[in-house]
Amino acid sequence: MQTVGELLRDEREKKGLSVKEIESAISIRSFYINAIEEGNYNLVPGEVYLKGFIRNYANYLGLNGQEMVDLYRQSQKPIPSATVDISPDTIETSANKSEQPSKNNKNSNKLLMISLLAVCVAGSAWWLLTSPKQATEPQTNKQIETNPTPPSQPQPPQSVIPPAPTNPVVITAKYTEKCWTSVTADGKIIYEGTPLNGDTITWEAQKNITITAGNAGGIDLISNGQSIGKMGAKGEVVVKTFVAKQ
């Protein structure tokens, strides 16, 4: 079965496209395109945007991007280990071999138990005949005096200090070029797509926001009303995290 990278490369060659042409069309560096086609997935920095690159690349070639991502996931699953099949004949042969010595052991155990039982009976009879009677002394119950525990003193009420309120973090992204983007807010992915030149998107979170961009030079960021500028260089994959302030 062909790998995801082989399928994408074959389709690209069928359409007569070069890696540089793909880079210009979907704003993904040729270094990562070659890594995906050769199956060197570890060269792409991160599982999230590796899947995003595969999906965008496949959709641009006219393939089903989600099917390509599912095929990649299946290729990463471990191969189940082989099981050893033990035939009934093997089990039956082993049982027959162990059955013969067990019969001899049973006969020996019976003789040993009879001898031990006879010795125990004789010893018990001799002890009953020779042991003197012992007088039993009445036992007295001793009372243990315990000091009563004093009643617990009421604790003074403790004042509860409410936590300091936090201001939410608000990030606005203005796109000057096409750029694949993934956004995680408070630990959950809230956006994944490829905005176009001129698009503006705003995200908000209570604790933190993490933005992953496949073409960092195509995004201008604004954090809580303050301009940050370009997220990175053109064609560069950049991950940035913004934390809410107290």
C-alpha positions as CSV (number, residue, x, y, z in Angstrom):
1,M,0.0,0.0,0.0
2,Q,1.3,3.5,-0.9
3,T,2.0,5.9,1.9
4,V,0.4,9.3,2.2
5,G,3.5,11.0,0.8
6,E,3.7,8.7,-2.2
7,L,0.1,9.3,-3.1
8,L,0.5,13.1,-2.9
9,R,3.8,13.0,-4.9
10,D,2.2,10.8,-7.6
11,E,-0.8,13.1,-7.9
12,R,1.5,16.2,-8.1
13,E,3.6,14.7,-10.8
14,K,0.4,13.7,-12.8
15,K,-0.6,17.3,-12.8
16,G,2.9,18.4,-13.8
17,L,3.4,20.6,-10.8
18,S,6.7,21.3,-9.0
19,V,7.3,21.6,-5.3
20,K,8.0,25.3,-5.7
21,E,4.6,25.8,-7.4
22,I,2.9,24.0,-4.5
23,E,4.8,26.2,-2.0
24,S,3.6,29.4,-3.7
25,A,0.0,28.1,-3.9
26,I,-0.7,27.0,-0.3
27,S,2.1,29.0,1.6
28,I,3.8,25.8,2.9
29,R,7.6,25.7,2.7
30,S,9.0,23.3,0.1
31,F,11.2,21.7,2.9
32,Y,8.0,20.5,4.7
33,I,6.4,19.4,1.4
34,N,9.5,17.2,0.6
35,A,9.5,15.8,4.1
36,I,5.8,14.8,3.8
37,E,6.3,13.2,0.3
38,E,9.3,11.2,1.6
39,G,7.5,10.1,4.8
40,N,9.9,12.0,7.1
41,Y,7.1,13.3,9.3
42,N,9.4,14.0,12.2
43,L,10.9,16.9,10.3
44,V,7.6,18.8,10.5
45,P,7.5,20.5,13.9
46,G,4.2,19.3,15.5
47,E,1.4,16.8,14.9
48,V,-1.3,19.5,14.7
49,Y,0.1,21.3,11.7
50,L,1.5,18.1,10.1
51,K,-2.2,17.0,9.7
52,G,-3.1,20.5,8.5
53,F,-0.3,20.5,5.9
54,I,-1.4,17.1,4.6
55,R,-5.1,18.2,4.4
56,N,-4.3,21.5,2.6
57,Y,-1.9,19.8,0.2
58,A,-4.4,17.0,-0.7
59,N,-7.3,19.4,-1.1
60,Y,-5.2,21.6,-3.5
61,L,-4.4,18.5,-5.6
62,G,-8.1,17.7,-5.8
63,L,-7.9,14.8,-3.4
64,N,-10.0,14.3,-0.2
65,G,-7.9,16.0,2.5
66,Q,-9.7,14.3,5.4
67,E,-9.2,10.8,3.9
68,M,-5.4,11.5,3.5
69,V,-5.3,12.5,7.2
70,D,-7.1,9.3,8.2
71,L,-4.7,7.3,6.1
72,Y,-1.8,9.0,7.9
73,R,-3.3,8.1,11.3
74,Q,-3.7,4.5,10.3
75,S,-0.1,4.3,9.2
76,Q,1.1,5.4,12.7
77,K,-0.8,2.6,14.5
78,P,1.4,-0.2,15.9
79,I,1.3,-3.6,14.2
80,P,-0.4,-6.2,16.4
81,S,2.0,-9.0,17.6
82,A,1.6,-12.5,16.3
83,T,-0.1,-15.1,18.5
84,V,1.2,-18.7,19.0
85,D,-1.3,-21.4,18.1
86,I,-1.2,-24.4,20.4
87,S,-2.9,-27.5,18.9
88,P,-5.1,-29.7,21.0
89,D,-2.8,-32.7,20.1
90,T,0.1,-31.0,21.9
91,I,-2.0,-30.3,25.0
92,E,-3.3,-33.9,25.1
93,T,0.2,-35.3,24.8
94,S,1.5,-33.2,27.7
95,A,-1.5,-34.2,29.9
96,N,-0.8,-38.0,29.2
97,K,2.9,-37.6,30.2
98,S,2.0,-35.9,33.5
99,E,-0.8,-38.4,34.3
100,Q,1.4,-41.5,34.9
101,P,3.7,-40.1,37.6
102,S,0.8,-38.5,39.4
103,K,-0.8,-41.9,40.0
104,N,2.3,-43.2,41.7
105,N,2.4,-40.1,43.9
106,K,-1.2,-40.6,45.0
107,N,-0.5,-44.1,46.2
108,S,2.5,-43.0,48.2
109,N,0.6,-40.1,49.7
110,K,-2.2,-42.4,50.9
111,L,0.3,-44.7,52.8
112,L,2.0,-41.7,54.4
113,M,-1.3,-40.2,55.6
114,I,-2.4,-43.5,57.2
115,S,0.9,-43.7,59.1
116,L,0.7,-40.1,60.4
117,L,-3.0,-40.6,61.5
118,A,-2.1,-43.7,63.5
119,V,0.8,-41.9,65.3
120,C,-1.5,-38.9,66.1
121,V,-4.2,-41.1,67.6
122,A,-1.7,-43.0,69.8
123,G,-0.1,-39.8,71.0
124,S,-3.5,-38.2,71.9
125,A,-4.5,-41.3,73.9
126,W,-1.3,-41.3,75.9
127,W,-1.5,-37.6,76.7
128,L,-5.1,-37.9,78.0
129,L,-4.2,-40.8,80.3
130,T,-1.0,-39.2,81.8
131,S,-1.7,-35.5,82.0
132,P,-2.9,-34.1,85.5
133,K,-6.0,-32.1,86.0
134,Q,-5.4,-28.4,86.3
135,A,-7.6,-26.2,88.3
136,T,-8.9,-23.2,86.5
137,E,-8.9,-19.8,88.1
138,P,-11.8,-17.5,87.6
139,Q,-10.8,-14.5,85.6
140,T,-11.7,-11.1,86.7
141,N,-12.5,-8.3,84.4
142,K,-10.4,-5.2,84.9
143,Q,-12.0,-1.9,84.3
144,I,-9.9,0.7,82.7
145,E,-10.7,4.2,83.8
146,T,-10.5,6.7,81.0
147,N,-10.4,10.4,81.4
148,P,-13.3,12.1,79.7
149,T,-12.3,14.2,76.7
150,P,-13.1,17.8,77.1
151,P,-15.6,19.3,74.7
152,S,-14.0,20.8,71.6
153,Q,-13.6,24.5,71.6
154,P,-15.4,26.3,68.8
155,Q,-13.0,27.6,66.1
156,P,-13.1,31.3,65.1
157,P,-14.5,31.9,61.7
158,Q,-11.9,32.2,59.0
159,S,-12.1,34.9,56.4
160,V,-12.1,33.7,52.8
161,I,-10.2,35.9,50.3
162,P,-11.6,35.6,46.8
163,P,-9.1,35.1,44.0
164,A,-8.1,38.1,42.0
165,P,-10.1,38.5,38.9
166,T,-8.3,37.9,35.6
167,N,-8.7,39.8,32.3
168,P,-9.5,37.7,29.3
169,V,-6.9,37.5,26.5
170,V,-8.1,38.8,23.2
171,I,-6.1,38.2,20.0
172,T,-6.9,39.7,16.6
173,A,-5.2,38.3,13.5
174,K,-5.1,40.3,10.2
175,Y,-4.0,38.3,7.2
176,T,-1.9,39.8,4.4
177,E,-1.2,36.4,2.8
178,K,-2.8,33.0,2.7
179,C,-1.8,31.1,5.8
180,W,-2.8,27.8,7.5
181,T,-3.7,28.6,11.1
182,S,-4.6,26.5,14.2
183,V,-5.8,28.2,17.4
184,T,-6.1,26.6,20.9
185,A,-8.0,28.5,23.7
186,D,-7.8,27.2,27.3
187,G,-6.6,23.8,26.1
188,K,-9.2,23.3,23.4
189,I,-8.8,23.7,19.6
190,I,-11.3,26.4,18.6
191,Y,-10.1,27.1,15.0
192,E,-8.2,25.4,12.2
193,G,-8.2,26.6,8.6
194,T,-6.5,28.7,5.9
195,P,-7.7,32.3,5.9
196,L,-7.0,34.4,2.7
197,N,-5.4,37.8,2.2
198,G,-7.5,40.5,3.8
199,D,-9.3,38.3,6.3
200,T,-9.5,39.4,10.0
201,I,-10.3,37.0,12.8
202,T,-10.6,37.6,16.6
203,W,-10.3,34.9,19.3
204,E,-10.8,35.2,23.1
205,A,-9.9,33.0,26.1
206,Q,-10.0,33.3,29.9
207,K,-6.5,31.8,30.5
208,N,-4.4,31.5,27.4
209,I,-4.4,31.3,23.6
210,T,-1.9,29.4,21.4
211,I,-1.6,30.2,17.7
212,T,0.2,28.0,15.2
213,A,0.9,29.5,11.8
214,G,2.3,27.7,8.7
215,N,3.2,31.1,7.1
216,A,4.0,33.4,10.0
217,G,4.9,36.3,7.6
218,G,1.3,36.5,6.4
219,I,-0.2,37.4,9.8
220,D,-0.2,40.7,11.8
221,L,-1.3,40.2,15.5
222,I,-3.0,42.5,17.9
223,S,-3.1,41.4,21.6
224,N,-5.7,43.1,23.8
225,G,-5.7,46.2,21.6
226,Q,-1.9,46.4,21.4
227,S,-0.2,45.8,17.9
228,I,2.5,43.1,17.9
229,G,3.3,43.1,14.2
230,K,4.2,40.1,12.1
231,M,4.1,36.8,13.7
232,G,7.3,35.7,11.9
233,A,9.1,35.4,8.6
234,K,7.4,34.4,5.3
235,G,7.0,30.6,5.0
236,E,8.1,30.0,8.6
237,V,6.2,27.8,11.0
238,V,5.7,29.7,14.3
239,V,3.9,28.8,17.5
240,K,3.1,31.6,20.0
241,T,1.2,31.5,23.3
242,F,-0.6,34.6,24.9
243,V,-1.5,34.4,28.7
244,A,-4.2,36.4,30.4
245,K,-3.0,39.0,33.0
246,Q,-4.4,39.4,36.5
